[in-house]
Amino acid sequence: MRAGDLIGRTIVDAHGRPVGVCTDIRCEVREGPADTAPELTLSGLLVSRRHTGSLLGYERGRTEGPWLVSALVRWLHRGLAVVRWEDVADVPEEHDRDISLRPGAQPQALD
């Protein structure tokens, strides 16, 4: 699976109600043996209520750049949340179908 298979798709709860749009993914770095490259593991999906495009890294808080761009991106993506990957129930291969969450799963607001 590639990031492009997830980003831009609608995420729905277990009852089929829209939760938001996947705007980005979160990965964790897992170190392996010393002679191998670190492994990236998908840990979650960033979810926005609006489909407004890229976050440009501004959701990370430590990204520096023009204050106006930062303010605009943060305003457009207010209410941004994350869904843990283990809370994802189904990712259909067809890109026009929604990503569904397991029962009881809820996106967690980002600080």
BALOBA-1460 file (C-alpha; in Angstrom, 3 decimals):
// residues 111
<rec num="1" residu="m" x="0.000" y="0.000" z="0.000"/>
<rec num="2" residu="r" x="1.222" y="3.501" z="-0.828"/>
<rec num="3" residu="a" x="0.409" y="6.831" z="0.834"/>
<rec num="4" residu="g" x="-1.409" y="7.873" z="-2.350"/>
<rec num="5" residu="d" x="-3.814" y="4.968" z="-1.831"/>
<rec num="6" residu="l" x="-5.003" y="6.633" z="1.401"/>
<rec num="7" residu="i" x="-4.626" y="10.400" z="1.054"/>
<rec num="8" residu="g" x="-7.716" y="12.148" z="-0.294"/>
<rec num="9" residu="r" x="-10.127" y="9.371" z="0.582"/>
<rec num="10" residu="t" x="-13.154" y="9.819" z="2.819"/>
<rec num="11" residu="i" x="-13.046" y="8.080" z="6.198"/>
<rec num="12" residu="v" x="-16.317" y="6.792" z="7.644"/>
<rec num="13" residu="d" x="-17.205" y="5.375" z="11.053"/>
<rec num="14" residu="a" x="-18.524" y="1.832" z="11.558"/>
<rec num="15" residu="h" x="-22.050" y="3.035" z="10.680"/>
<rec num="16" residu="g" x="-20.967" y="4.615" z="7.392"/>
<rec num="17" residu="r" x="-21.151" y="8.230" z="8.636"/>
<rec num="18" residu="p" x="-18.387" y="10.488" z="7.280"/>
<rec num="19" residu="v" x="-15.672" y="11.366" z="9.788"/>
<rec num="20" residu="g" x="-13.476" y="13.394" z="7.431"/>
<rec num="21" residu="v" x="-10.880" y="13.150" z="4.689"/>
<rec num="22" residu="c" x="-7.442" y="11.547" z="5.011"/>
<rec num="23" residu="t" x="-5.020" y="14.438" z="4.479"/>
<rec num="24" residu="d" x="-1.774" y="12.698" z="5.422"/>
<rec num="25" residu="i" x="-0.320" y="9.650" z="7.128"/>
<rec num="26" residu="r" x="1.718" y="9.157" z="10.287"/>
<rec num="27" residu="c" x="4.596" y="6.700" z="10.425"/>
<rec num="28" residu="e" x="6.881" y="5.437" z="13.176"/>
<rec num="29" residu="v" x="10.542" y="4.657" z="12.655"/>
<rec num="30" residu="r" x="11.565" y="1.236" z="13.894"/>
<rec num="31" residu="e" x="15.243" y="0.564" z="14.229"/>
<rec num="32" residu="g" x="16.508" y="-2.821" z="13.121"/>
<rec num="33" residu="p" x="19.934" y="-4.414" z="13.268"/>
<rec num="34" residu="a" x="22.857" y="-2.000" z="12.974"/>
<rec num="35" residu="d" x="23.630" y="-2.962" z="9.373"/>
<rec num="36" residu="t" x="20.077" y="-2.354" z="8.071"/>
<rec num="37" residu="a" x="18.066" y="0.753" z="7.308"/>
<rec num="38" residu="p" x="15.304" y="1.777" z="9.738"/>
<rec num="39" residu="e" x="11.818" y="0.555" z="8.880"/>
<rec num="40" residu="l" x="8.818" y="2.881" z="8.580"/>
<rec num="41" residu="t" x="5.576" y="1.509" z="9.971"/>
<rec num="42" residu="l" x="2.204" y="3.152" z="9.328"/>
<rec num="43" residu="s" x="0.817" y="4.280" z="12.692"/>
<rec num="44" residu="g" x="-2.137" y="6.500" z="11.787"/>
<rec num="45" residu="l" x="-4.085" y="8.691" z="9.392"/>
<rec num="46" residu="l" x="-4.496" y="12.459" z="9.716"/>
<rec num="47" residu="v" x="-8.146" y="13.372" z="9.258"/>
<rec num="48" residu="s" x="-9.562" y="16.785" z="8.362"/>
<rec num="49" residu="r" x="-13.205" y="17.799" z="8.094"/>
<rec num="50" residu="r" x="-12.319" y="19.653" z="4.900"/>
<rec num="51" residu="h" x="-10.585" y="18.460" z="1.768"/>
<rec num="52" residu="t" x="-8.267" y="21.428" z="1.459"/>
<rec num="53" residu="g" x="-5.011" y="19.940" z="0.248"/>
<rec num="54" residu="s" x="-1.573" y="19.478" z="1.733"/>
<rec num="55" residu="l" x="-0.605" y="20.444" z="5.259"/>
<rec num="56" residu="l" x="2.904" y="21.366" z="4.041"/>
<rec num="57" residu="g" x="4.318" y="20.071" z="7.326"/>
<rec num="58" residu="y" x="2.716" y="22.837" z="9.387"/>
<rec num="59" residu="e" x="0.736" y="20.367" z="11.523"/>
<rec num="60" residu="r" x="4.014" y="19.366" z="13.202"/>
<rec num="61" residu="g" x="4.303" y="22.663" z="15.099"/>
<rec num="62" residu="r" x="8.077" y="22.974" z="14.736"/>
<rec num="63" residu="t" x="7.961" y="23.726" z="11.011"/>
<rec num="64" residu="e" x="9.092" y="27.239" z="10.271"/>
<rec num="65" residu="g" x="8.042" y="29.310" z="7.326"/>
<rec num="66" residu="p" x="6.158" y="32.431" z="6.386"/>
<rec num="67" residu="w" x="3.739" y="33.266" z="9.200"/>
<rec num="68" residu="l" x="0.915" y="33.964" z="6.754"/>
<rec num="69" residu="v" x="1.194" y="30.527" z="5.129"/>
<rec num="70" residu="s" x="1.429" y="28.896" z="8.556"/>
<rec num="71" residu="a" x="-1.653" y="30.758" z="9.804"/>
<rec num="72" residu="l" x="-3.646" y="29.934" z="6.657"/>
<rec num="73" residu="v" x="-2.784" y="26.219" z="6.731"/>
<rec num="74" residu="r" x="-3.610" y="25.968" z="10.440"/>
<rec num="75" residu="w" x="-6.931" y="27.772" z="9.914"/>
<rec num="76" residu="l" x="-7.901" y="25.579" z="6.953"/>
<rec num="77" residu="h" x="-7.119" y="22.434" z="8.914"/>
<rec num="78" residu="r" x="-8.583" y="23.444" z="12.267"/>
<rec num="79" residu="g" x="-10.088" y="20.402" z="13.917"/>
<rec num="80" residu="l" x="-7.379" y="18.127" z="12.505"/>
<rec num="81" residu="a" x="-7.380" y="14.698" z="14.157"/>
<rec num="82" residu="v" x="-5.537" y="11.403" z="13.943"/>
<rec num="83" residu="v" x="-6.946" y="7.897" z="13.612"/>
<rec num="84" residu="r" x="-4.695" y="5.102" z="14.855"/>
<rec num="85" residu="w" x="-3.947" y="2.566" z="12.138"/>
<rec num="86" residu="e" x="-5.213" y="-0.275" z="14.348"/>
<rec num="87" residu="d" x="-8.626" y="1.494" z="14.384"/>
<rec num="88" residu="v" x="-8.959" y="1.167" z="10.597"/>
<rec num="89" residu="a" x="-11.264" y="-1.727" z="9.714"/>
<rec num="90" residu="d" x="-11.164" y="-1.681" z="5.905"/>
<rec num="91" residu="v" x="-9.289" y="0.010" z="3.081"/>
<rec num="92" residu="p" x="-10.971" y="-1.090" z="-0.157"/>
<rec num="93" residu="e" x="-8.676" y="-1.448" z="-3.162"/>
<rec num="94" residu="e" x="-11.021" y="0.722" z="-5.235"/>
<rec num="95" residu="h" x="-9.919" y="4.324" z="-4.702"/>
<rec num="96" residu="d" x="-13.452" y="5.692" z="-5.001"/>
<rec num="97" residu="r" x="-14.587" y="3.708" z="-1.927"/>
<rec num="98" residu="d" x="-14.379" y="4.962" z="1.661"/>
<rec num="99" residu="i" x="-11.943" y="3.873" z="4.352"/>
<rec num="100" residu="s" x="-13.960" y="2.518" z="7.284"/>
<rec num="101" residu="l" x="-13.174" y="2.461" z="10.989"/>
<rec num="102" residu="r" x="-13.806" y="-0.345" z="13.434"/>
<rec num="103" residu="p" x="-16.775" y="-0.005" z="15.835"/>
<rec num="104" residu="g" x="-16.056" y="2.429" z="18.654"/>
<rec num="105" residu="a" x="-13.042" y="4.009" z="16.945"/>
<rec num="106" residu="q" x="-12.882" y="7.800" z="17.069"/>
<rec num="107" residu="p" x="-10.328" y="10.255" z="15.713"/>
<rec num="108" residu="q" x="-8.248" y="11.940" z="18.430"/>
<rec num="109" residu="a" x="-7.744" y="15.715" z="18.189"/>
<rec num="110" residu="l" x="-4.200" y="16.924" z="17.601"/>
<rec num="111" residu="d" x="-2.774" y="19.410" z="20.071"/>
